């Protein structure tokens, strides 16, 4: 599928979703009733447990490059990494590095619509209320009839849905 938007829930296990954005995105209740088709989605693990930052970054860049070559998305949205203050320094490097690698690849591939989003904003948009946590996002995916293998994949599906709402607001000039 050439075109569409790639949504990434960046983490050691990165969830991804790819799809075209609707002209008029559905509100959560509408989506539960209409059950729109599930976008292409999945998850990937970068590196093996305990691998070096370099090996992790190499795996992420290799996967990202291959994915962009195969699918040729025209947009990219990713969730901002949220790191607690006591996070291991290598984990900080890995997670912030993921965002940098994907932004670099978007630049190399000429992807001009690049956005990021706060996880709490995505969840509120997708579920129709604040504070649902990962379980709420998973429940919303199931209510729409969307299957997923991991919570990261479910988060990426929610992020792609949010991208549709964000793009619609941008088109409307809001």
N, C-alpha and C positions, 0 to 999 in steps of 0.2 A: 504494500500500500504506500504509494508516494503521497506525501502531504500529511495532513493531520497534525496533532500535537502529541508529543511525548511527555507524559507526566512521570516524575521520579520521586519516590519516597526514599531519599538517600540514607543508607545505613549499611552495616556489614552485609545484611541481607536486604538488598535494594528491591523494592517493589516498583514495577513499571506498568503503565497503561498507555495505549496508543489508540487514538481515534480522531475522527473529524468532529469539530465543534458544531453544535446545532445553531441555527440562526436565532431560535428562541429556546433557551434552556428551560427545562422543566423544574418546577418547584418540587420539593421532596414528596408531598402528597400526590402530585400529578404523576411522578415517576413510579410511585408504588402501585398506582392504578394502571398506567399505560405500559409499564414494564419495557422500557426501551432496550434495544439489543445491547448485549454486553460488549464493551470494547475489547480489543485484543489486549491481553494482560498476562503478567507472570512475575517471577522474581528471580534474582540471581545473587549468588554469594560471591564476593570478591576475596580471593585468597583463601588460605586455609586458616583454621584457628591459630592464633599466635604468630602469624606471619609478619614479616617486617613491613614497615610503612612503604618501602619501595616496591615490594612484591604486591602489596595491596593496591597501590596506585597503578602499577603496570597492568594488573588484572582489570581494574576499572576502565582504564584507557583502551585496552584491547577490546573489551566487551562493548564499550560505548561507540568506538569507531566502527566495529562490525555491525552494530545495530543501526547506526545512522546510514551506513552504506546500503544495507538491505532495505530499510523502511523509508528512508528519505523524508523524515518529518519536516514540516515547515515551521513548527513552533516547539518550544520547550518550556515546561514549568516544573519547578522543584520545590519541595518543602525546605524551609530554612532549617539547618541543623540546630537542635536545642540541646545544649550540653550543661549538665549540672556542674557546679563549681568544683566538685571533687573528682571530675573526670580524669582518667589516666591521660598523660600528655600524648602518648601515641594514638589514643583514640581521638583526641582533639585533632591531631594532624590528619588522621585518616578521614574523619567525617567532614572537616572543612576542606580537605583536599579533594574529596569527591565532588563537592560543588565546583571547585576551581577546575577540575578536569572536565566536567560536563560543560562548563561555560567556555572553556578553551575549544572543546570539540564543536560546540554550537558556532563559535566564531569561525573555525576552520571550514565548516560545512555551510556557511552562509545563512544560518538560521537567525532571522532577525527578530521574531517575536519570542522573546525570552523573558520569563517572569519568575518570581519566587513568591512563596506564600507562607504565612504563619499557620502551623498545624491547627491551632484553635479556631482560626477563621474558616479554614477548609471544613473542619468538622461541623461547625455551626451551619455553614452553607449547605452541606450535604445532608445533614440530619434534621435541619429545621429548628434546632435548639442548641444551646451551648452546653458544653461540658459532658458530651456523651462518652468520651474516651474511646479506646480502640474497640471495645465491645459494641458501642453504639454504632460505629462506622460499619462493623461487620454485620450487625443486625439490619442496618439500612441496605447494605449490598444484598443480603438475603431477601429482604422485602421487595427488592427490585428484580429478583430472580437471577442475580449474578453470583456465580460460583467463584471461589478464590481458594488458593492453596495456603496462603499465609496472611497474617495481619498486615504485613508490608504491602502485599498485592492489593488488599482491600483499601489501604490508605492511598495507594496510587490511583485506584479507581475513583475514590472520593476527590482526589486532587484534579483528575481529568474533568470530572463533573464541575468542580469549582472553576477550572479554566474556561469552561463554556460561559459561566455567569460573568466572569471577569472580562472576557472578550466582548460579551454583549454590552456591558457597561461602558467599555472603551468605545465601541461603535456608536453608542448613544451620546458620547461626549460627557459622561459622568465620571 
